[in-house]
Amino acid sequence: MKKLIALFAVTSMASTAAVASVALSGSASVSYDDNGTAASATSYDADMTIVGTAGGTTLTASYDMDGTALNTTAVDMATTIGPVTIAADMFDEISTTATTNTAGGQIFESTDTGVTISLDVPIGDATVALDNSGNVILSGTWSGVTLSHTVGDTTSTTASVALAGIDVNVTNKAGATTWDLATTVSGVDITLASTQKVTAAFGLAGNTMTVSSIPAVASAASSAGTAAGTGTDGYGTRPQTAVASYSTVAITRDLTSGATLTATYSTLDDSLTLKAAVTF
């Protein structure tokens, strides 16, 4: 084993010198869930991200490593030439198949690969951008308020500001408004969202407890939709089962080994989950 570790160390140093413009990062975790009165289960997750940089061009590729094969999850390339930014999404993520789709998700989805070319033109304190989808994006910060307004297929406006120690974020997309508030009171980080979800985090870095109140979810019928996404139902949605409101308590502790251990209790199914994770 010592010989193997030594060989790996030498190989790593040689590789780093040869590809100094390539950065490797990732994470891994293992979770045990007693599932309350149901049968217990153990799950695993391991992910890796490779970032290559050459001048003003960056390629980012992400992979899921915990299955029987190395599965691609994202491949993106971006380059900047003066005021022009070119971004390419080269991976078509398919998340709505019968085996992977969750309740309430789309039945069909469009191909999400493509290239976006944007031109940033500064006008005073504002920036105007135009992408190849025909969207016009206006953004800037005035008196501490950051605004972004997108005019296109779906008009959206986002605003964020810090007021008297409270971070406020508001988004209006296609007429629907969502918001969240975050503040710290006596060392407790509190977040309130328009979905009625409330979280409160206590403790110091490396040893925290987070209490969350998750609102109920109403049932929703399915809509047919089409593969082309045309019509009032778009790509369609699968039915969603109603879920009662519940609370969770998560205690997280950084270990001297470099890993993080989290114990989470949920009142939804009276379950306790233990998760050990590491990031490199």
C-alpha positions in Angstrom: 0.0 0.0 0.0 2.8 2.4 0.9 4.5 1.7 -2.5 1.2 2.5 -4.2 0.7 5.7 -2.4 4.3 6.8 -3.2 3.8 6.0 -6.9 0.5 8.0 -6.9 2.3 11.0 -5.3 5.0 11.0 -7.9 2.6 10.6 -10.8 0.4 13.4 -9.4 3.4 15.8 -9.3 4.4 14.9 -12.9 0.9 15.3 -14.2 0.4 18.7 -12.5 3.5 20.1 -14.0 2.5 18.9 -17.5 -1.1 20.2 -17.4 -0.9 23.2 -15.1 -3.9 24.8 -16.8 -6.2 21.9 -15.8 -7.9 21.9 -12.4 -9.5 18.8 -10.9 -12.2 18.9 -8.1 -14.9 16.7 -6.8 -16.9 15.3 -4.0 -18.0 12.0 -2.5 -20.5 10.9 0.1 -22.2 7.9 1.6 -25.6 8.1 3.3 -27.5 5.7 5.6 -31.2 6.3 6.0 -33.2 4.2 8.5 -36.4 5.3 6.6 -38.4 5.3 9.8 -40.7 2.2 9.9 -39.7 1.3 6.3 -36.6 -0.7 5.3 -33.3 1.1 5.7 -31.2 2.1 2.7 -27.7 3.1 1.9 -26.8 5.4 -1.0 -23.6 6.7 -2.6 -22.6 9.7 -4.6 -19.2 10.6 -6.2 -18.7 13.5 -8.7 -15.7 15.0 -10.5 -15.2 18.2 -12.3 -12.4 19.0 -14.7 -11.7 22.6 -15.7 -9.2 23.5 -18.5 -8.2 27.0 -19.2 -6.3 28.5 -22.1 -6.1 32.3 -22.2 -9.7 33.6 -22.2 -11.2 30.2 -22.9 -12.5 27.7 -20.3 -13.8 24.2 -20.7 -15.7 22.7 -17.8 -16.7 19.0 -17.8 -18.5 17.3 -14.9 -19.0 13.5 -14.4 -20.9 11.2 -12.1 -18.6 8.4 -10.9 -20.7 6.3 -8.5 -22.4 4.1 -11.1 -21.1 1.3 -13.2 -19.6 3.7 -15.7 -18.4 7.3 -15.8 -21.5 9.4 -16.8 -21.2 12.9 -18.2 -23.4 15.4 -16.4 -22.2 18.7 -18.1 -19.8 19.9 -20.7 -19.5 23.7 -21.2 -17.1 25.9 -23.0 -16.8 29.7 -22.8 -14.5 32.2 -24.4 -14.3 36.0 -24.3 -13.2 38.2 -27.2 -13.3 41.8 -26.2 -17.0 42.7 -25.5 -18.2 39.4 -27.1 -18.8 36.3 -25.0 -19.4 32.9 -26.6 -20.8 30.1 -24.4 -21.4 26.6 -25.7 -23.4 23.9 -23.9 -22.3 20.6 -25.5 -24.2 18.1 -23.3 -27.9 17.3 -23.8 -29.1 16.4 -20.3 -32.1 14.1 -20.4 -33.9 14.2 -17.1 -37.5 13.4 -18.0 -37.3 9.7 -19.0 -39.6 7.2 -17.3 -36.9 6.0 -15.0 -35.5 9.4 -13.9 -38.4 11.8 -13.9 -39.9 12.9 -10.6 -43.5 13.7 -9.8 -44.5 17.1 -11.2 -41.6 17.1 -13.7 -41.8 17.5 -17.5 -42.9 14.7 -19.7 -40.9 15.9 -22.6 -38.0 18.4 -22.8 -36.3 20.3 -25.6 -32.7 19.7 -26.6 -30.6 21.9 -24.3 -27.4 22.0 -26.2 -26.6 25.2 -28.0 -24.4 28.2 -28.4 -25.1 31.7 -26.9 -23.3 34.8 -28.2 -23.7 37.9 -26.1 -22.5 41.4 -26.5 -22.1 43.5 -23.4 -22.3 47.2 -24.0 -21.8 49.4 -20.9 -24.2 52.4 -20.8 -23.5 54.5 -17.6 -24.1 52.2 -14.7 -26.1 49.7 -16.8 -25.1 46.9 -19.1 -27.0 45.8 -22.2 -26.6 42.2 -23.5 -28.1 40.5 -26.5 -27.9 36.7 -26.9 -28.5 34.6 -30.0 -32.0 33.6 -28.7 -33.1 37.2 -29.2 -33.2 38.0 -25.5 -32.2 41.5 -24.4 -30.8 41.7 -20.9 -30.5 45.0 -19.0 -28.6 44.9 -15.7 -26.9 47.1 -13.2 -26.6 48.3 -9.6 -28.1 51.6 -8.4 -28.0 52.8 -4.7 -27.2 49.3 -3.6 -30.0 47.7 -5.5 -29.0 45.1 -8.2 -31.5 44.8 -11.0 -31.7 42.5 -14.1 -34.4 42.6 -16.7 -34.7 40.1 -19.5 -37.0 40.7 -22.5 -37.6 37.7 -24.7 -39.7 34.6 -25.0 -40.2 34.8 -21.2 -39.8 38.2 -19.7 -38.3 38.2 -16.2 -37.0 40.7 -13.7 -34.8 40.1 -10.7 -33.8 42.5 -7.9 -31.6 42.0 -4.9 -30.8 44.5 -2.1 -29.5 44.5 1.5 -31.8 46.6 3.8 -31.0 47.0 7.5 -29.2 43.7 7.6 -31.7 41.8 5.6 -30.8 40.4 2.2 -33.9 40.6 -0.1 -34.2 38.8 -3.5 -37.3 39.2 -5.7 -37.9 37.5 -9.1 -40.8 38.0 -11.4 -41.0 35.6 -14.3 -43.8 35.4 -16.8 -46.0 37.3 -14.3 -45.2 34.9 -11.3 -43.3 36.5 -8.4 -41.1 34.7 -5.9 -38.9 36.1 -3.1 -36.7 35.2 -0.2 -35.4 37.1 2.8 -32.2 36.2 4.7 -30.9 37.8 7.9 -28.9 37.0 11.1 -30.3 37.5 14.5 -28.2 36.8 17.6 -25.9 34.5 15.6 -28.8 32.6 14.0 -29.0 32.7 10.2 -32.7 32.8 9.2 -34.1 32.4 5.7 -37.8 32.9 4.7 -39.0 32.2 1.1 -42.3 32.9 -0.7 -42.9 29.2 -0.8 -43.3 29.5 3.0 -40.2 27.5 3.6 -38.3 28.7 6.7 -34.7 27.6 7.7 -32.7 28.6 10.8 -29.0 27.7 11.2 -27.2 27.8 14.6 -23.7 27.3 15.7 -20.2 28.1 14.5 -18.4 27.1 11.3 -17.7 23.4 11.4 -20.4 22.6 14.0 -23.9 23.7 13.0 -27.5 22.8 13.4 -30.1 23.7 10.8 -33.8 23.6 11.4 -36.1 23.7 8.4 -39.9 23.9 8.1 -41.1 22.7 4.7 -44.6 23.7 3.5 -47.2 21.2 2.2 -47.3 20.4 -1.5 -50.7 20.3 -3.2 -51.5 17.5 -5.6 -51.5 18.4 -9.3 -52.9 16.6 -12.3 -50.8 15.6 -15.3 -50.8 17.6 -18.6 -50.1 15.9 -21.9 -47.9 18.3 -23.8 -45.9 17.5 -26.9 -42.3 16.7 -27.7 -42.0 20.0 -29.6 -43.3 21.9 -26.6 -46.0 23.6 -28.6 -49.5 24.4 -27.3 -50.8 25.5 -23.9 -49.4 22.6 -22.0 -45.8 23.0 -23.4 -43.8 19.9 -22.8 -46.4 18.5 -20.4 -46.0 17.6 -16.8 -46.4 14.4 -14.8 -48.9 14.2 -11.9 -47.8 15.4 -8.4 -48.8 13.7 -5.2 -49.8 15.9 -2.3 -47.2 16.0 0.6 -48.0 17.2 4.1 -45.9 19.9 5.7 -42.9 18.6 7.8 -39.8 19.7 9.5 -36.1 18.6 9.5 -33.3 19.0 11.9 -29.7 18.6 10.5 -26.6 18.6 12.7 -23.3 19.0 10.7 -19.8 18.4 12.1 -16.5 18.8 10.4 -14.2 15.9 11.3 -10.4 16.1 11.7 -10.2 13.5 8.8 -11.3 16.2 6.4 -14.8 14.8 6.0 -18.1 16.2 7.1 -20.7 14.2 9.0 -24.3 15.2 8.9 -27.2 13.7 10.9 -30.7 14.7 9.6 -34.0 13.9 11.3 -37.3 14.3 9.3 -40.8 14.3 10.7 -42.1 13.4 7.3 -41.4 9.7 7.8 -39.8 9.7 11.2 -36.4 8.9 9.7 -32.8 9.6 10.6 -30.2 9.9 7.9 -26.4 9.8 8.5 -24.2 11.2 5.7 -20.5 11.4 5.5 -19.1 13.6 2.7 -15.7 14.9 1.5 -14.9 17.6 -1.1 -11.5 17.9 -2.8 
